[in-house]
Amino acid sequence: MRPRSNSAPRPTPAPAAQPRLIRFNKPYGVLSQFTPEGRWRGLKDFIDLPGVYVAGRLDADSEGLLLLTSDGRLQARIADPRFKMEKTYWVQVEDEPGDDALAALRRGVQLNDGPTLPARAERIGTPPALWERDPPIRVRQSRPTAWIALTIREGRNRQVRRMTAAVGHPTLRLVRAAIGPYTLDGLAPGQWAEAGEALSI
């Protein structure tokens, strides 16, 4: 006879938790970090979720889509330019950009840290469902403004602002509308929502 085993059956391991991916519409004046700093507010004023971290950054004086995730590998993938995840911005600029300025953005412009990759750039009307900025932008009565949609695959410091300045149209307001397949749809400033199925890693 075989001796009876005194070992209990092994428990079935619990399925791995799916990583959380959060879409957040970051207002003007909020940092891409949870703690405030100086005159800028932090994300903790809007998001009370343990274990999620910012994937990529958005300057305090810019608005729009910010992604947060609980998965470190996913965070790195979203933030790393090597994965070429496109980012689309609505950019309000000074004066009306002509065809030459848009063509320069599409080819790539020379910045002090080297040329940019080719981008997609087009004139658009005021983006639909755009909220009022608080505080409003400063405009000069003698100078018109216009909106362009600019899509890039890099993540240099203040890149969009430097690109529009390089073609003669300083940025007055900057709103990130999309990161890869994720958009601002349905989010008012300061609101967040689960992004649904996360990207495969």
C-alpha positions as CSV (number, residue, x, y, z in Angstrom):
1,M,0.0,0.0,0.0
2,R,1.1,3.5,-0.8
3,P,1.4,5.8,2.3
4,R,-1.2,8.5,2.4
5,S,0.1,11.9,1.5
6,N,-0.4,14.5,4.3
7,S,0.1,17.4,1.9
8,A,-2.9,19.5,1.1
9,P,-3.8,20.1,-2.5
10,R,-2.1,23.2,-3.9
11,P,-4.4,26.2,-4.2
12,T,-5.2,27.4,-7.7
13,P,-3.3,30.6,-8.2
14,A,-5.4,33.7,-8.6
15,P,-5.4,35.2,-12.1
16,A,-3.0,38.1,-12.5
17,A,-4.7,41.4,-12.1
18,Q,-5.1,43.4,-15.3
19,P,-3.1,46.6,-15.2
20,R,-5.1,49.8,-14.7
21,L,-4.9,52.4,-17.4
22,I,-6.4,55.8,-16.6
23,R,-7.3,58.7,-19.0
24,F,-7.1,62.1,-17.3
25,N,-7.9,65.5,-18.8
26,K,-5.2,67.6,-17.1
27,P,-6.2,71.2,-16.6
28,Y,-3.8,74.2,-17.0
29,G,-1.6,74.8,-14.0
30,V,-1.4,71.1,-12.9
31,L,1.9,69.2,-12.8
32,S,2.3,65.7,-14.2
33,Q,3.1,64.4,-10.6
34,F,1.0,63.9,-7.5
35,T,2.7,66.4,-5.3
36,P,2.2,70.2,-5.8
37,E,5.3,72.4,-6.4
38,G,5.4,76.1,-6.0
39,R,2.4,77.7,-7.6
40,W,1.5,74.6,-9.5
41,R,-1.1,72.0,-8.3
42,G,-0.5,68.3,-8.2
43,L,-2.5,65.3,-9.5
44,K,-3.6,64.4,-5.9
45,D,-6.1,67.2,-6.1
46,F,-7.9,65.2,-8.8
47,I,-7.0,61.5,-8.6
48,D,-7.1,59.4,-5.4
49,L,-6.0,56.0,-6.7
50,P,-3.3,54.0,-5.1
51,G,-0.6,52.4,-7.2
52,V,-1.0,54.3,-10.5
53,Y,1.8,56.3,-12.0
54,V,2.1,58.9,-14.8
55,A,3.1,57.5,-18.2
56,G,4.8,60.4,-20.0
57,R,4.5,64.0,-19.0
58,L,2.6,67.1,-19.9
59,D,3.9,70.6,-18.9
60,A,2.0,72.5,-16.2
61,D,1.1,75.2,-18.7
62,S,-0.3,72.6,-21.2
63,E,-3.6,70.9,-21.0
64,G,-5.3,67.7,-22.1
65,L,-4.7,64.0,-22.1
66,L,-2.5,62.4,-19.5
67,L,-2.3,58.6,-19.1
68,L,-1.6,56.8,-15.8
69,T,-1.1,53.1,-15.2
70,S,-0.4,50.6,-12.5
71,D,2.0,48.6,-14.7
72,G,5.6,49.6,-14.9
73,R,6.3,48.0,-18.3
74,L,3.2,49.6,-19.8
75,Q,4.3,53.0,-18.3
76,A,7.7,52.7,-20.0
77,R,6.1,51.7,-23.3
78,I,3.8,54.7,-23.4
79,A,6.5,57.1,-22.4
80,D,9.4,55.8,-24.5
81,P,9.7,57.5,-27.9
82,R,11.3,54.3,-29.4
83,F,7.8,52.8,-29.5
84,K,6.7,55.7,-31.8
85,M,3.3,56.2,-30.1
86,E,1.9,59.2,-31.9
87,K,0.7,62.1,-29.8
88,T,-1.8,64.7,-31.3
89,Y,-2.0,68.2,-30.1
90,W,-4.4,71.1,-30.7
91,V,-2.2,74.2,-30.9
92,Q,-3.5,77.7,-30.8
93,V,-0.8,79.9,-32.4
94,E,-0.2,83.5,-33.1
95,D,-1.1,84.6,-36.7
96,E,-2.4,82.4,-39.4
97,P,0.2,79.8,-40.5
98,G,0.6,79.6,-44.3
99,D,1.3,76.6,-46.4
100,D,5.1,77.1,-46.1
101,A,5.0,77.0,-42.3
102,L,2.8,73.8,-42.4
103,A,5.1,72.2,-44.9
104,A,8.1,72.9,-42.7
105,L,6.4,71.2,-39.7
106,R,5.6,68.2,-41.9
107,R,9.2,67.9,-43.1
108,G,10.7,68.4,-39.6
109,V,12.3,71.6,-38.3
110,Q,15.7,72.4,-37.0
111,L,15.8,73.0,-33.2
112,N,18.8,73.7,-30.9
113,D,18.9,70.0,-30.1
114,G,18.7,68.7,-33.6
115,P,16.1,68.3,-36.3
116,T,12.6,66.9,-35.5
117,L,11.1,64.0,-37.2
118,P,8.5,64.7,-39.9
119,A,5.1,65.5,-38.3
120,R,1.5,65.7,-39.5
121,A,0.3,69.3,-39.4
122,E,-3.0,70.9,-40.7
123,R,-5.0,74.0,-40.0
124,I,-8.2,73.3,-38.1
125,G,-11.1,75.4,-36.7
126,T,-11.5,75.8,-33.0
127,P,-11.6,72.2,-31.7
128,P,-15.1,71.0,-30.9
129,A,-16.2,70.9,-27.3
130,L,-13.1,72.9,-26.3
131,W,-13.4,74.4,-22.8
132,E,-12.4,77.9,-21.7
133,R,-9.0,78.0,-20.2
134,D,-8.5,79.3,-16.7
135,P,-6.8,81.7,-16.8
136,P,-7.4,82.7,-20.4
137,I,-4.6,83.2,-22.8
138,R,-3.1,86.6,-23.4
139,V,-3.8,87.8,-26.9
140,R,-2.8,91.0,-28.7
141,Q,-5.7,92.7,-30.3
142,S,-3.6,93.5,-33.4
143,R,-2.6,89.9,-34.0
144,P,-5.0,87.1,-35.1
145,T,-4.7,83.6,-33.8
146,A,-5.4,80.2,-35.4
147,W,-5.5,76.5,-34.5
148,I,-3.5,73.7,-36.0
149,A,-3.5,69.9,-35.3
150,L,0.0,68.6,-34.9
151,T,0.9,65.0,-34.6
152,I,4.5,64.0,-33.5
153,R,6.3,60.8,-32.5
154,E,8.9,62.3,-30.2
155,G,8.9,63.6,-26.7
156,R,11.5,66.3,-26.4
157,N,11.1,69.0,-23.8
158,R,8.5,71.6,-24.9
159,Q,8.9,70.3,-28.4
160,V,5.6,71.5,-29.9
161,R,6.1,75.0,-28.6
162,R,9.6,75.1,-30.0
163,M,8.4,73.7,-33.4
164,T,5.8,76.3,-33.9
165,A,8.1,79.1,-32.8
166,A,10.7,77.8,-35.3
167,V,8.3,78.4,-38.2
168,G,7.3,81.9,-36.9
169,H,4.1,81.1,-35.0
170,P,4.5,81.1,-31.2
171,T,2.2,78.8,-29.3
172,L,-0.5,80.5,-27.2
173,R,-2.4,77.4,-26.0
174,L,-1.5,73.7,-26.1
175,V,-4.0,70.9,-25.6
176,R,-3.0,67.2,-26.0
177,A,-5.9,65.5,-27.7
178,A,-4.6,61.9,-28.2
179,I,-1.9,59.4,-27.3
180,G,-1.9,56.5,-29.7
181,P,-5.5,55.1,-29.6
182,Y,-6.5,57.0,-26.4
183,T,-8.3,60.4,-26.6
184,L,-10.0,63.0,-24.5
185,D,-13.4,61.9,-25.6
186,G,-16.0,62.4,-22.8
187,L,-13.6,64.0,-20.3
188,A,-14.0,67.5,-18.9
189,P,-11.0,69.2,-17.4
190,G,-10.1,67.6,-14.1
191,Q,-12.0,64.4,-14.9
192,W,-10.5,60.9,-15.3
193,A,-11.9,57.5,-16.5
194,E,-10.7,54.0,-16.9
195,A,-9.2,53.6,-20.4
196,G,-10.6,50.1,-21.0
197,E,-8.3,47.4,-22.4
198,A,-4.7,48.3,-22.0
199,L,-2.1,48.0,-24.8
200,S,-0.4,44.7,-25.1
201,I,3.2,44.8,-23.8
